[in-house]
């Protein structure tokens, strides 16, 4: 009888974990959609105003996904890692999307005509989001969560380092600017993408801390 009860509890716990991971990955997927839209703006596939309008809708979808994740988390008796850490991860993913929204909105507000200079940094952002998704998937049984979170942290760090390099090049005159206003626009937009890297790092740290607490 005890064996049957234990088996039932493990089955219920396994389904709850799967639901939680699915909900968290759904939130990451919306952040990835925001990164794709940003890339479309930067490569000229989507215009500034259209990208801004679309990003507002994507950001609202992200809010819905976060609310759904929190509902699943509240209903889960024993999540795969600490509840507080998972909430931190979710909040950081939400911040990633909000910051991408700000980048697209400001590119429109500042009337930036040439946004191609941000493509390389945006590509690293997309890579960082994909790596974070792999780390979230590693919350499941039989996966190496520590290795996955380490990879996510490295990918986030790559975004931050690239931002620092681009900013240094801008501030030391490595790129020609027509006037101070153009340089200020570039600095602000670079900073937004650098902030995305920081938020990705926060999410990866949340997963890493949760893994450490559970001995994973």
N, C-alpha and C positions, 0 to 999 in steps of 0.2 A: 504493500500500500504506500509506504514511504517513497519507494522508488518511483511509483506511478505519479505521486504528487510532485516529486522533484523534477521528473521529466516534463510534467505539465507546466510547472513554473519556468523551467528553462525555455520551453517552447514559447510561452507568453512573453518572456523577457527578450527572446530572440526576435520575435515579431515587432516588439516595441522598439528595439534598437534599430531594426531595419526601417521602420517608419520614421524614426528620428533622423537617421542618416539620409534618407530620401528627402526629407523636408529641408535639411541643411544644404544638401547638394542642389536642391531646387532654388534656394536663395543664391548660391554661388552661380548657378546658371544665368540668373537675371543680371548679376554683376558682369558675367562674360558677355551678355547681350549688350550691356552698356559699353564695354570695351570694344566690341565689334562696331557699334554705332560711331564711337569715337574714331576708330580706324577709317570708317567710311567717310567721315568728315575730312580727315587728314589726307586721304588719297583722292578727294574730289568726287567721290561717288555720290555723296549726299551734301547738299548745300547747308550753309550755316543755319538759316532759319528753320529748314526742315529737320535738321539734326536736333536743334534745340527743342522743337515741338515733340519730336519722337522721344527724346530723352526724358521729357517730363512724364510721358506715359510709362516708360520703362521704370523710372524711379518709383512711381506709384505701385507698379507691379512688385517691385522689390519690397515696398512696405507691406504689401499683402503677404508676400512669402515669409517675411520675418514674423508677422503676426501668426501665420500658420505654424511656423517652427516653434514659437513660444507656446502655442496651444498644445502641440504634441509633447514638448518638453515638460509642461505642467502635468500631463497625463501619464508620464513615464515614471515608474516607481524607482528604477535603478538604471540611470543612463550609463552608456559605456565609459564615459569619463565624467568628471565633476560637473554638476549642473551649472555652477557659477562660471566655470571655464567655457562651457558650451554657449552660454548666454553672451559671454565676452566675444567669442568667435563670431556669433551671429551679429552682434552689434558692430564689430569691425568690418564685416562684409557689407553691412548697410552703409557704413562710412565710406567704403570703397566706391559704392555706386553713387552716393551723394557727391563725392569729390569729382567723379567723372562728369556728373551732371553740371557741376560748377565750371569745370573746364570747358564743356561745350557751350554753356550759357555765356561765359566770359569771352570766348572766341567770337561769339556773335556780337556781344555788347561792345567789344573793343574794335569791331569791324576789321578783324585781321584778314588780310587778303591771301597771304601765303602762310599756310599752316603745315607745309610739308616738312619743316625742320623738326617737328615733334613726332614724326613717324617712328623713328628708331626707339624712342622712349616708350611710345604707346605699344609697340610690339613687345617690349619687355613686360609691360603691364599685363598684356594678354597672356603671355607665357606664365607670369606669376599667378594669375587667376586659375589657369589650367593646373598648375602644380598644386595650388591650394585645394582644388577639387579632388585631386588624387589623394591628398592627405586626409580630407574628410571621408573619402571612400575607405581609407585604411582604418577607420573606426570600427569597421566590421571585423568579425572573428577571423583569425588566421592571417591577419595582415601585419606587416611591420610598421606600426604607427610611428615609432621613433624615427626611423629612416625617412618616412614620408614627410613628417613635420620638419625634419632637418632640410630636406630638399625644398620645402615651401619657404623656409626661412632664408635659404640661400637665394632663391628666386626673388624674394622681396628685397633682399639686400642688393641684388643686381640692379633693380630699379632705382634705389636710392643712390647708389654709386654713379649710375649713368646720369642721374639728375645733377649730382654735384659736379660732374665733369662738364656737362652742358652749361651749367650756371657759371662755372669758372671760366669757360671759354668766352661766354657772353661778357662777363665783367672785366676780363683782361684784354678785350678788344680783338679776340680771335675771330669774331664774326662782324662783318660790317653792318652798321645800323644807320638808317637815314637821320635819325634824331633821337633825343633822349626818350621821347614818348614811346617810340617803337621798342627801345630797349626795355622800358618798364613793362610794356605789354608782354614781351617775351619772358621776362623774369617771372611775372605772375603766372603765366601759363605753364612754364617749366615747374614752378613751385607746386601747382596743382597735381601734376603727374608725380612729382616727388612725394607728395603727401599720400598719394595712392599706394606707393611703395611702403610707406610707414604703416598704413592701415593693414596692408597685406601681412606685414611683419607682425602686427598686433594679433591678427587672426591666427597666424602660425604659432606664435608664442602661447596663445590660449590653448591650442591643441597640444602643444608640447608640455605645458604645465599640467594639463589634465592627464596626459599619458604618464607623466612622472608620478602623480599622486596615486594612480591606479596600478603602478608598477608595470606598465606596458612599455 
